[in-house]
Structures are given as C-alpha cells and as structure tokens.
Amino acid sequence: MADTKILSSNVQDKFSGDKASMSGKNLHLAIEVREDSLYACFLDKDANQYLAMACFSRIADKEKKHPLETILKEDILNFKCSSSSVAFTHNSAMLIPSVFFSSDSVKDYLKQQNLIKQNETPCSDFIKNNDCHSLYAVNSTDYSHLKAKYPHAIFRHHSSVFVEYLLALHKGSTQSEVHVYVFHGYMDVVALQLGKLLLYNRYYFQTPDEFTYFLIWVYEELKLNPADSPCSLYGEIEEKSQMLELTRKYLTNIRLAEKPARFAFLPMLAAIPGHRYYSLLMQYQCI
C-alpha cells in the first residue's frame, strides 16, 4: 500500500512510496545530506525503478538542529539495501587535476583556500570523466555517524556527482551549455564546452538580484553567447519564482531540467518535479 505520512512525532518528515514493493528487492539507498535536511531515495537496481523517497528536517526548532544521529534511527533508513551512497552538499569543493593530486595533502590544499574549519574532516573524490579530484570538508560528527551507520557506503560531495553526471551525459556535445544547481543561499554552476568541463564553481547569494548577477557574470566571463548556450536549472527553484522570472529578462534560453529519462518511477512518485532532486536521483549512476 502506498504510504505518504509523518514519520516522526518531532519533525514534519515525509515518506512517499510503497514499502511493500521494496521487500526482497535488490535496492540501492542514496542519501543527500544538506545543512537543514536529509533526503533519501530507494532504487530497485534490477528494474531500474525508484520505489520510494523520504525527507527529514534537521531543524527541530528555530535555534536547535535535529541531530543527524536521531534521524538515522528512522525505520526507513534501516531498510535492507544491497548498496548505498551518501552525498554532502554543504561546504564548497575545489577541483584539482589528477597530475597535481596527493591524498596526503588534501587537508593542506583545503587550508590554503580556507575551505576547512575546526571539527571538519578532509575528503576527496575522483571524477573520472574529467581526470581530477574534488576536495572538500565534512562535519566530523556527521561523517562519523554516517560511516558507522553505512560502513560500506560510497561517500561523495554533491559537486562530484553533478559534474560526473553532466560530463557523461553531454559527452561529444557540439555546443556550450551552463548547468545550475540551486540550494538555499548558494548554487553550484557547471559550464561545458563541446562536452568538456569549462567551469565549476559555487556562488553564494541572498537575493534574486545576486542570483541573476552571478549567472550573467558566468556568461560574460566565459564569453558564452546566451542564445547559443542554454542554461538548465536544478534544485530549489520553481518556474514562477522571482529568481527565474528576473533571470529570464537577461537569459532567455533557460529552463528547468526534466526528470531523468533513464529511470522509471512508481506512480506515486510521478508528480515529483523533475529538476528538484536531480543529484539525489543520479547518485547511483555516478558512484
């Protein structure tokens, strides 16, 4: 029976899917950890179909965070899966070409760019399609809880999943394009030219004007023609949002990304906006 309800008495957390259909399946669990929330989805690897999604708020009230350790005790996050992956969105990442990369120097690289703070763990991912490494820092307590809970999971930064997927999808492309993943207060921007990575960067913004400014700056700095270089939007942005309406005044060739065609979805998940959870749904493909 399909189930959409409150999972916790403390937080307005939601589960959408069919638990009965998940039993006995060859499942992959993908988790995305954000500053204020945790998202999870379950993929039937044999049928290539998503069976369920869940979200959990990390904010218990206005001043106190809901502990990640408590969220990880939720029944749905203890469902038996044959594989799992975790992606972190918070904190910026930097890309280092493989020829210059040293695993022993990750913390030093991050310190030089002021990308690591006290009580954070240095991490790195290999991005195969660009022959580079993504370096980033993760809250040490969060990292420890997740490692203990999912000892065999593959850990990634959001940027690694986003860049890897886009390079694979647009391999051999004959045009330039810009892809923007929007979060609350920041966005990850990936620019591709002829299927190659031209730019990856994170920009922090507080207003629609700042959001629009950074996008226009990317086009001008990279000398991209907005008419010939489409812009795709993902994440926390809607068709009638002030950010998109303002940006369209300057960049007309812009749209919300469509739901990934590679995977099928149970009917109760069909209404999920295609662009909203793109990197979560693409995790399995990029690990």
LOGUKE-688990 format. One line per 3 residues: number of its first residue (from 0); their letters; for each residue y, z, x of N, C-alpha, C, O. Coordinates in steps of 0.2 Angstrom, whole numbers. Layout:
REM residues N
NUM	a	Y:Z:X:Y:Z:X:Y:Z:X:Y:Z:X ~ ...
***
This chain:
REM residues 287
0	mad	-6:0:4:0:0:0:6:0:4:7:4:9 ~ 11:-4:3:17:-4:7:21:2:6:21:6:1 ~ 24:4:12:27:11:12:34:10:15:35:8:21
3	tki	40:12:11:46:12:14:49:19:11:51:20:5 ~ 50:24:16:52:31:14:55:34:19:56:32:25 ~ 57:41:18:60:45:23:54:48:27:49:51:24
6	lss	54:48:33:48:50:37:49:57:39:45:61:41 ~ 55:60:39:57:66:42:61:70:37:66:67:34 ~ 61:76:37:65:80:32:72:82:36:76:84:32
9	nvq	72:81:42:78:82:46:83:76:46:89:77:47 ~ 80:70:47:84:65:48:82:59:44:76:59:42 ~ 87:55:42:85:49:37:82:44:41:85:39:43
12	dkf	76:44:43:72:40:46:68:35:42:65:38:37 ~ 67:29:43:63:25:39:57:21:42:58:19:48 ~ 52:20:38:47:16:40:46:10:34:46:12:28
15	sgd	45:4:37:44:-1:32:37:-5:35:37:-7:40 ~ 33:-6:30:26:-9:32:21:-7:28:22:-4:23 ~ 15:-8:30:9:-7:27:4:-3:32:1:-6:36
18	kas	4:3:31:-1:7:36:-8:5:35:-12:5:40 ~ -10:4:29:-17:2:28:-19:-4:32:-25:-5:34 ~ -14:-9:32:-16:-15:35:-16:-14:43:-19:-19:46
21	msg	-14:-9:46:-14:-8:53:-20:-5:55:-22:-6:61 ~ -24:-2:51:-30:2:53:-35:-3:56:-37:-9:53 ~ -38:-2:62:-43:-6:65:-40:-12:68:-44:-16:71
24	knl	-34:-13:69:-31:-19:71:-29:-19:79:-29:-13:81 ~ -29:-24:82:-28:-24:89:-20:-25:90:-17:-30:90 ~ -17:-19:90:-10:-18:90:-6:-17:96:-9:-14:101
27	hla	0:-20:96:5:-18:102:11:-14:99:13:-16:93 ~ 12:-9:102:18:-5:100:24:-6:104:24:-5:110 ~ 30:-9:101:36:-10:105:41:-5:103:42:-4:97
30	iev	44:-1:108:49:4:106:56:2:110:56:-1:116 ~ 61:3:106:68:2:109:72:8:109:73:11:103 ~ 74:11:114:77:17:114:85:16:115:87:13:120
33	red	89:18:111:96:17:111:99:24:111:96:29:111 ~ 106:24:112:109:31:113:108:35:107:107:41:107 ~ 109:32:101:109:36:95:103:34:90:102:37:85
36	sly	98:31:93:92:29:88:86:27:93:87:25:98 ~ 80:27:89:74:24:92:71:19:87:70:21:81 ~ 70:13:89:67:8:85:59:6:87:58:7:93
39	acf	55:5:83:48:3:84:45:-2:80:47:-2:74 ~ 41:-6:82:38:-11:78:30:-12:81:29:-11:86 ~ 26:-14:76:19:-15:77:17:-22:76:18:-25:71
42	ldk	14:-25:81:12:-32:81:4:-32:81:1:-29:86 ~ 1:-36:76:-6:-37:76:-7:-43:81:-5:-49:80 ~ -9:-42:87:-9:-47:93:-14:-53:91:-13:-58:93
45	dan	-19:-51:87:-24:-56:86:-21:-61:80:-23:-67:81 ~ -18:-59:76:-15:-63:70:-8:-65:72:-5:-69:68 ~ -5:-62:77:2:-64:79:7:-62:73:11:-66:72
48	qyl	6:-57:70:10:-55:64:12:-48:65:9:-43:67 ~ 19:-47:63:21:-40:63:20:-37:57:21:-39:51 ~ 17:-30:57:14:-27:52:19:-21:49:19:-19:44
51	ama	23:-19:54:27:-13:52:33:-12:57:33:-14:63 ~ 38:-9:54:44:-7:59:46:0:57:45:2:51 ~ 49:4:61:51:11:60:58:12:64:59:9:69
54	cfs	62:16:61:68:18:65:69:25:64:68:28:59 ~ 72:28:69:73:36:69:80:37:72:82:34:78 ~ 84:41:69:90:43:71:90:48:77:85:53:76
57	ria	93:48:82:93:53:87:99:58:86:100:62:91 ~ 103:57:81:109:61:80:107:66:74:106:64:68 ~ 106:72:75:104:77:70:110:79:66:110:80:60
60	dke	116:80:69:122:81:66:128:78:70:126:74:75 ~ 134:79:69:139:76:72:140:78:79:143:75:83 ~ 137:84:81:138:87:88:132:87:92:132:88:98
63	kkh	126:87:89:120:88:92:115:82:91:114:79:86 ~ 111:80:97:107:75:96:100:77:94:98:83:95 ~ 96:73:90:90:75:88:85:73:94:85:68:97
66	ple	81:78:97:78:77:103:73:72:102:69:71:98 ~ 72:68:108:68:62:108:60:65:108:56:62:105 ~ 59:71:111:53:74:111:50:75:104:44:75:102
69	til	55:77:99:53:78:92:51:72:89:47:72:85 ~ 55:67:90:54:60:87:47:57:89:44:55:85 ~ 45:58:95:39:56:97:33:59:94:27:57:95
72	ked	34:64:90:29:68:87:27:65:80:23:66:77 ~ 32:60:78:31:57:71:24:54:71:22:50:76 ~ 21:54:65:14:51:64:14:44:66:9:42:69
75	iln	19:40:64:18:33:65:18:31:73:16:26:75 ~ 22:35:77:22:34:84:16:36:87:15:36:94 ~ 11:39:84:5:41:86:-1:37:84:-7:38:85
78	fkc	1:31:81:-4:27:78:-8:24:84:-4:22:89 ~ -14:23:84:-18:20:89:-16:13:91:-17:8:86 ~ -14:11:97:-12:4:99:-16:3:105:-17:7:110
81	sss	-17:-4:106:-21:-6:112:-16:-7:118:-18:-7:124 ~ -10:-8:117:-5:-9:122:2:-6:119:3:-6:113 ~ 7:-5:124:14:-3:122:19:-5:127:17:-6:133
84	sva	25:-5:125:31:-6:129:37:-2:127:37:-1:121 ~ 41:-1:131:47:3:130:53:0:133:53:-2:139 ~ 59:-2:129:65:-4:132:70:0:131:71:3:126
87	fth	75:1:136:81:5:136:87:1:135:87:-4:139 ~ 91:3:131:97:-1:130:103:2:134:108:-2:136 ~ 103:9:134:109:12:137:109:11:144:104:10:148
90	nsa	115:12:147:117:11:154:117:3:156:112:-1:154 ~ 122:1:160:122:-6:162:116:-7:167:114:-3:171 ~ 115:-13:168:110:-15:173:113:-20:178:118:-24:176
93	mli	111:-21:184:113:-26:189:107:-30:191:102:-28:192 ~ 108:-37:192:103:-41:194:104:-42:202:109:-44:204 ~ 98:-42:205:98:-43:212:92:-48:214:87:-48:212
96	psv	94:-54:218:89:-59:219:83:-56:223:84:-51:227 ~ 77:-58:222:71:-55:225:72:-55:233:69:-50:236 ~ 75:-60:236:75:-60:243:79:-54:246:78:-52:252
99	ffs	84:-51:242:88:-46:244:85:-39:241:88:-34:243 ~ 80:-39:237:77:-33:234:73:-29:238:69:-31:242 ~ 74:-22:238:69:-17:241:68:-12:236:73:-9:234
102	sds	62:-10:235:61:-5:230:63:2:233:65:6:229 ~ 63:3:239:66:9:242:73:10:241:76:16:243 ~ 77:5:240:84:5:240:87:5:233:93:4:232
105	vkd	83:5:227:86:5:221:91:10:219:96:8:217 ~ 90:16:221:95:21:220:101:20:224:107:21:221 ~ 101:17:230:106:16:234:111:10:231:117:11:230
108	ylk	107:5:228:111:-1:225:115:2:219:120:0:218 ~ 111:6:215:115:9:209:121:13:211:126:13:207 ~ 120:17:216:125:22:218:131:18:220:137:20:219
111	qqn	130:12:224:136:8:226:140:5:221:146:4:221 ~ 137:4:215:140:1:209:142:6:204:144:5:198 ~ 141:13:205:142:18:201:138:17:194:141:19:189
114	lik	132:15:195:128:14:189:122:20:188:118:19:184 ~ 123:25:192:118:30:191:122:37:191:126:38:195 ~ 120:42:187:123:48:186:117:54:188:111:52:188
117	qne	120:60:188:115:65:189:110:66:183:112:64:178 ~ 104:68:185:99:68:179:97:61:177:95:61:171 ~ 98:56:181:95:50:179:90:47:184:91:49:190
120	tpc	85:43:182:80:40:186:81:33:187:82:29:183 ~ 81:31:194:82:24:195:76:20:193:71:22:195 ~ 77:14:191:72:10:188:73:2:190:79:1:192
123	sdf	68:-2:190:69:-9:192:64:-13:188:58:-11:187 ~ 66:-19:186:61:-24:183:61:-30:186:66:-32:189 ~ 56:-34:187:56:-41:190:56:-46:184:53:-45:179
126	ikn	61:-50:185:62:-55:180:60:-62:183:63:-65:187 ~ 54:-64:181:50:-69:184:54:-76:183:54:-80:188 ~ 57:-77:177:60:-84:176:66:-85:180:69:-90:180
129	ndc	69:-79:183:75:-80:187:74:-78:194:78:-78:199 ~ 67:-76:196:66:-73:203:71:-68:205:74:-68:211 ~ 72:-63:201:77:-57:203:74:-51:200:69:-51:196
132	hsl	78:-46:201:76:-39:199:82:-36:195:87:-37:197 ~ 80:-33:190:86:-29:186:85:-22:188:80:-19:187 ~ 91:-19:190:91:-12:192:95:-8:187:100:-10:185
135	yav	93:-2:185:96:2:180:94:9:181:89:11:184 ~ 97:13:177:96:21:177:94:23:170:97:21:165 ~ 89:28:170:87:30:163:88:38:163:86:41:168
138	nst	90:41:158:90:48:157:83:51:159:78:49:156 ~ 83:55:164:77:58:167:72:61:162:66:61:162 ~ 76:65:157:72:69:152:68:64:147:63:65:146
141	dys	72:59:145:69:54:140:64:50:144:58:49:141 ~ 65:48:150:60:44:154:53:49:155:48:46:154 ~ 54:55:156:48:59:157:44:60:150:38:60:151
144	hlk	48:61:145:44:62:138:41:55:136:35:56:134 ~ 44:50:138:41:43:136:35:42:140:30:39:138 ~ 35:43:147:30:42:151:24:46:150:18:44:150
147	aky	25:53:148:20:57:146:16:55:139:10:55:139 ~ 21:52:135:18:50:128:14:44:129:9:43:126 ~ 17:39:133:14:32:133:13:31:141:16:27:144
150	pha	8:34:144:7:33:151:5:26:154:6:24:159 ~ 3:22:149:1:15:151:6:10:148:5:4:149 ~ 11:12:146:16:8:143:20:4:149:21:7:154
153	ifr	22:-2:147:27:-6:152:34:-4:150:36:-5:144 ~ 38:-2:155:45:0:154:50:-5:156:49:-8:162 ~ 55:-7:152:60:-12:154:67:-10:152:67:-6:147
156	hhs	72:-13:155:78:-12:152:79:-18:147:76:-23:148 ~ 84:-17:142:85:-22:137:87:-29:140:85:-34:138 ~ 91:-29:145:93:-35:149:87:-39:151:88:-45:151
159	svf	82:-35:154:77:-39:157:73:-43:151:71:-49:153 ~ 72:-40:146:69:-43:140:73:-49:138:70:-55:136 ~ 79:-48:137:84:-53:134:84:-59:139:84:-65:136
162	vey	85:-58:145:86:-63:150:79:-67:151:79:-73:151 ~ 74:-63:151:67:-67:152:66:-71:146:63:-77:147 ~ 67:-69:140:65:-72:134:70:-79:134:67:-84:133
165	lla	76:-78:135:81:-84:134:79:-89:139:79:-95:138 ~ 77:-87:146:76:-92:151:69:-96:149:69:-102:150 ~ 64:-92:146:58:-96:144:59:-100:138:57:-106:138
168	lhk	63:-98:134:64:-102:128:68:-108:129:67:-113:126 ~ 73:-108:133:78:-114:135:76:-117:141:81:-121:144 ~ 70:-116:144:68:-120:150:69:-127:149:66:-130:144
171	gst	72:-131:153:73:-138:153:79:-140:148:79:-146:147 ~ 83:-136:146:88:-137:141:93:-142:145:94:-141:151 ~ 96:-146:141:101:-151:144:109:-149:142:113:-152:144
174	qse	109:-143:140:116:-140:138:118:-133:141:113:-130:143 ~ 124:-131:140:126:-125:142:126:-121:135:128:-123:130 ~ 125:-114:136:125:-110:130:126:-103:131:125:-101:137
177	vhv	129:-99:127:130:-92:128:127:-88:122:126:-90:116 ~ 123:-82:124:120:-78:120:122:-71:121:123:-68:126 ~ 124:-68:115:127:-61:115:123:-56:111:122:-58:105
180	yvf	121:-51:114:118:-46:110:122:-40:109:125:-37:114 ~ 124:-39:103:129:-34:101:126:-27:100:122:-26:95 ~ 129:-22:103:127:-15:101:133:-11:99:139:-14:99
183	hgy	133:-5:97:139:-1:95:143:0:102:141:5:105 ~ 148:-3:102:153:-2:108:152:-6:114:156:-5:119 ~ 147:-10:114:146:-14:120:141:-21:118:138:-21:113
186	mdv	141:-25:123:137:-31:122:135:-34:128:138:-34:133 ~ 129:-37:128:126:-40:134:126:-47:133:125:-50:128 ~ 129:-51:138:131:-58:137:127:-62:143:127:-60:148
189	val	123:-67:140:119:-71:145:122:-78:144:122:-81:138 ~ 124:-81:149:126:-88:149:121:-93:153:119:-91:158 ~ 119:-98:150:114:-103:153:117:-109:154:121:-112:150
192	qlg	115:-113:159:117:-120:160:111:-124:162:108:-122:168 ~ 110:-129:159:104:-133:160:98:-129:161:93:-130:165 ~ 97:-123:157:91:-119:157:91:-114:162:86:-110:163
195	kll	96:-114:166:97:-109:172:102:-103:170:106:-104:167 ~ 100:-97:173:105:-92:172:112:-93:176:112:-94:182 ~ 117:-93:172:124:-94:175:127:-87:175:131:-86:180
198	lyn	126:-83:170:129:-76:170:125:-71:166:122:-73:161 ~ 125:-65:168:123:-59:164:128:-54:166:129:-52:171 ~ 130:-51:160:135:-45:161:135:-41:155:134:-44:149
201	ryy	137:-35:155:138:-31:150:146:-29:149:149:-28:154 ~ 148:-30:143:155:-29:142:156:-23:136:153:-23:131 ~ 160:-18:138:162:-13:133:168:-14:129:173:-16:132
204	fqt	168:-13:122:173:-15:118:174:-9:113:169:-6:111 ~ 180:-9:110:181:-4:105:184:-7:98:183:-4:93 ~ 186:-13:99:189:-16:93:187:-24:93:184:-26:98
207	pde	188:-27:87:186:-34:86:190:-38:91:188:-43:93 ~ 196:-36:92:200:-40:97:197:-40:104:197:-45:107 ~ 195:-34:106:192:-34:113:186:-38:113:184:-41:118
210	fty	182:-37:108:175:-41:107:177:-49:108:174:-52:112 ~ 182:-51:104:184:-58:105:187:-60:111:185:-65:114 ~ 191:-56:114:194:-57:121:188:-58:126:189:-63:130
213	fli	183:-54:126:178:-55:131:174:-61:131:172:-64:136 ~ 173:-63:125:169:-69:123:173:-75:126:171:-80:129 ~ 180:-75:124:184:-81:126:184:-81:133:184:-86:137
216	wvy	185:-75:137:186:-75:144:179:-78:147:180:-81:152 ~ 173:-76:144:167:-79:147:168:-87:147:166:-90:152 ~ 170:-90:142:170:-97:141:175:-100:146:174:-105:149
219	eel	181:-96:147:186:-99:151:184:-98:158:185:-102:163 ~ 181:-92:160:180:-91:167:174:-95:170:174:-98:175 ~ 169:-97:165:164:-101:167:165:-109:166:161:-113:167
222	kln	171:-110:163:173:-117:162:169:-120:157:167:-126:158 ~ 167:-117:152:162:-120:147:166:-122:141:171:-119:139 ~ 164:-128:138:168:-131:133:165:-128:126:159:-129:125
225	pad	169:-124:122:166:-121:116:163:-126:111:158:-124:108 ~ 165:-132:111:162:-137:106:155:-139:108:151:-140:104 ~ 154:-139:115:148:-142:118:143:-136:120:137:-137:122
228	spc	145:-130:120:142:-124:122:141:-119:117:145:-115:116 ~ 136:-119:112:135:-115:107:134:-108:109:132:-106:114 ~ 136:-103:104:136:-96:105:131:-93:100:133:-94:94
231	sly	126:-90:102:121:-86:97:122:-79:98:123:-76:103 ~ 123:-76:92:124:-68:91:118:-65:89:114:-67:85 ~ 116:-59:92:111:-55:90:113:-47:89:118:-46:92
234	gei	109:-43:86:110:-36:86:115:-34:80:115:-36:75 ~ 119:-29:82:123:-26:77:130:-30:75:135:-28:77 ~ 129:-35:72:134:-39:70:132:-43:63:126:-45:63
237	eek	136:-44:59:135:-47:52:139:-53:51:144:-54:54 ~ 137:-57:47:140:-64:45:148:-63:43:152:-66:45 ~ 149:-58:39:155:-56:36:159:-51:40:164:-48:37
240	sqm	157:-49:46:160:-44:50:167:-46:52:168:-52:53 ~ 171:-42:54:178:-43:56:177:-46:63:181:-51:65 ~ 173:-44:67:172:-47:74:170:-54:74:173:-58:77
243	lel	165:-56:69:163:-63:69:169:-67:66:170:-73:68 ~ 172:-65:61:177:-69:57:183:-70:62:186:-76:62 ~ 185:-65:66:190:-66:71:188:-71:77:192:-75:79
246	trk	182:-70:79:180:-74:85:179:-82:83:180:-86:87 ~ 177:-83:76:177:-90:74:183:-93:74:183:-100:74 ~ 189:-90:74:195:-93:75:196:-97:81:200:-102:82
249	ylt	192:-95:86:193:-97:93:187:-101:95:187:-106:99 ~ 181:-99:93:175:-102:95:171:-104:88:168:-100:85 ~ 172:-110:87:169:-112:80:161:-113:80:158:-113:75
252	nir	159:-115:86:152:-116:87:148:-110:89:145:-109:94 ~ 148:-105:84:145:-99:84:141:-97:78:143:-99:73 ~ 135:-94:79:131:-92:73:127:-86:75:126:-84:81
255	lae	124:-83:70:119:-78:70:112:-81:72:110:-86:69 ~ 109:-78:77:102:-81:79:97:-80:73:98:-76:68 ~ 92:-85:73:87:-85:67:81:-81:70:80:-79:75
258	kpa	77:-79:65:71:-74:66:67:-78:70:66:-84:69 ~ 63:-75:75:59:-79:80:53:-82:76:50:-79:72 ~ 52:-89:77:48:-93:74:41:-92:76:36:-94:73
261	rfa	40:-89:82:33:-88:85:29:-83:81:23:-84:81 ~ 32:-78:78:28:-73:75:29:-73:67:34:-76:64 ~ 23:-71:64:23:-70:56:25:-63:55:24:-59:59
264	flp	27:-62:48:29:-55:46:26:-54:39:25:-58:35 ~ 24:-48:38:22:-46:32:27:-47:27:33:-46:29 ~ 26:-48:20:31:-50:15:37:-44:15:42:-46:14
267	mla	35:-38:16:40:-33:15:44:-32:21:49:-29:21 ~ 43:-36:27:47:-37:32:51:-43:32:55:-44:37 ~ 50:-47:28:53:-54:27:61:-54:27:64:-58:29
270	aip	63:-48:24:70:-48:22:74:-45:28:80:-45:28 ~ 71:-43:34:74:-41:40:78:-46:43:76:-52:44 ~ 85:-45:44:89:-50:47:86:-53:53:84:-49:58
273	ghr	86:-59:54:83:-62:60:86:-61:66:82:-60:71 ~ 92:-59:66:96:-58:73:96:-51:75:97:-49:80 ~ 94:-46:70:96:-39:71:92:-36:76:94:-32:80
276	yys	85:-37:76:81:-33:81:77:-38:85:71:-37:87 ~ 81:-43:88:78:-48:91:74:-46:98:69:-48:99 ~ 78:-42:102:74:-40:108:69:-35:107:64:-35:111
279	llm	69:-31:102:63:-27:100:57:-32:98:51:-30:101 ~ 58:-37:94:53:-41:92:50:-46:98:45:-48:98 ~ 54:-47:103:52:-51:109:49:-47:115:47:-50:119
282	qyq	49:-41:114:46:-37:120:40:-39:122:38:-40:128 ~ 35:-40:117:28:-41:119:28:-48:123:23:-49:127 ~ 32:-52:121:32:-59:124:35:-59:131:33:-63:135
285	ci	38:-53:133:42:-53:139:39:-48:144:43:-46:149 ~ 33:-45:143:31:-40:147:25:-42:151:22:-39:155
***
